[in-house]
Amino acid sequence: WVYYLAVAPSHRKLSYGTLLMREAERLLMERGCPKLCLMVRSTNEGVVAFYRQLGYTQDEVVSLGRRLIAD
């Protein structure tokens, strides 16, 4: 899993996010990891589009959660 990967707004559109994800993929493949999973809020359309551009697709799963502290 990759959680909370982010690039500062002032550094977006410079390929840093792509570089970070490709390096994460490389390191995981090097260790024999067969799959990388992400969780992105469905309302975060820009990030969903970013990951789709990198070749990620939506899995047909149900993610359940329960907030213990409101954010």
DAZIGI-V236764 format. One record per residue. RES is the residue in three letters. OMEGA is omega in degrees with one decimal (999 if undefined). D_FIRST is the distance of its C-alpha to the first C-alpha in whole Angstrom. Layout:
# DAZIGI-V236764
res = {RES & RES}
omega = {OMEGA & OMEGA}
d_first = {D_FIRST & D_FIRST}
This chain:
# DAZIGI-V236764
res = {TRP & VAL & TYR & TYR & LEU & ALA & VAL & ALA & PRO & SER & HIS & ARG & LYS & LEU & SER & TYR & GLY & THR & LEU & LEU & MET & ARG & GLU & ALA & GLU & ARG & LEU & LEU & MET & GLU & ARG & GLY & CYS & PRO & LYS & LEU & CYS & LEU & MET & VAL & ARG & SER & THR & ASN & GLU & GLY & VAL & VAL & ALA & PHE & TYR & ARG & GLN & LEU & GLY & TYR & THR & GLN & ASP & GLU & VAL & VAL & SER & LEU & GLY & ARG & ARG & LEU & ILE & ALA & ASP}
omega = {170.8 & -179.6 & 170.1 & 170.7 & -178.0 & 174.2 & 179.8 & -179.3 & -179.2 & -178.5 & 178.4 & -178.6 & 177.5 & 177.0 & 179.2 & 178.4 & 178.1 & 179.1 & 179.1 & -179.6 & 179.2 & 177.1 & 175.8 & 178.5 & -179.3 & -179.1 & 179.0 & 177.6 & 178.6 & -179.7 & 176.9 & 179.6 & -176.3 & -175.1 & 175.4 & -179.2 & 179.0 & 169.1 & 179.8 & 177.1 & -176.2 & 179.6 & -178.7 & -172.1 & 180.0 & 179.7 & 175.7 & 178.9 & 178.4 & -178.0 & 175.6 & 178.0 & 178.7 & 176.8 & 178.1 & 179.6 & -179.4 & 174.7 & 177.6 & -180.0 & 174.1 & 176.5 & -179.6 & 177.3 & 177.5 & 179.2 & 174.4 & 175.4 & -178.7 & 176.2 & 999}
d_first = {0 & 4 & 6 & 10 & 11 & 14 & 18 & 21 & 23 & 26 & 24 & 22 & 24 & 24 & 21 & 19 & 16 & 16 & 17 & 14 & 11 & 14 & 14 & 10 & 11 & 14 & 13 & 10 & 13 & 15 & 14 & 14 & 11 & 12 & 9 & 6 & 5 & 6 & 8 & 11 & 15 & 17 & 20 & 18 & 20 & 20 & 16 & 16 & 18 & 17 & 14 & 16 & 18 & 16 & 16 & 13 & 14 & 14 & 14 & 16 & 15 & 16 & 14 & 16 & 16 & 19 & 20 & 22 & 23 & 23 & 22}
